[in-house]
Amino acid sequence: MDDLKPRYEEKFKEFSELTDRKVKLLEDEINLHKRINAQLKEENTMLRKKIKDSGIII
């Protein structure tokens, strides 16, 4: 029982570091999806313009 506080503090520190890493990972994933979304929007715009310029009716 004497070492309960240090053990608790160590586990809390480990948990805190783990959650911080997970938050960072999820933020990175969100940013990746935002970049992909932006690229797909650009591609969509370009393809719509090509279709319009070619005279194809959708």
Secondary structure by P-SEA (a helix, b strand, c coil): ccaaaaaaaaaaaaaaaaaaaaaaaaaaaaaaaaaaaaaaaaaaaaaaaaaaaacccc
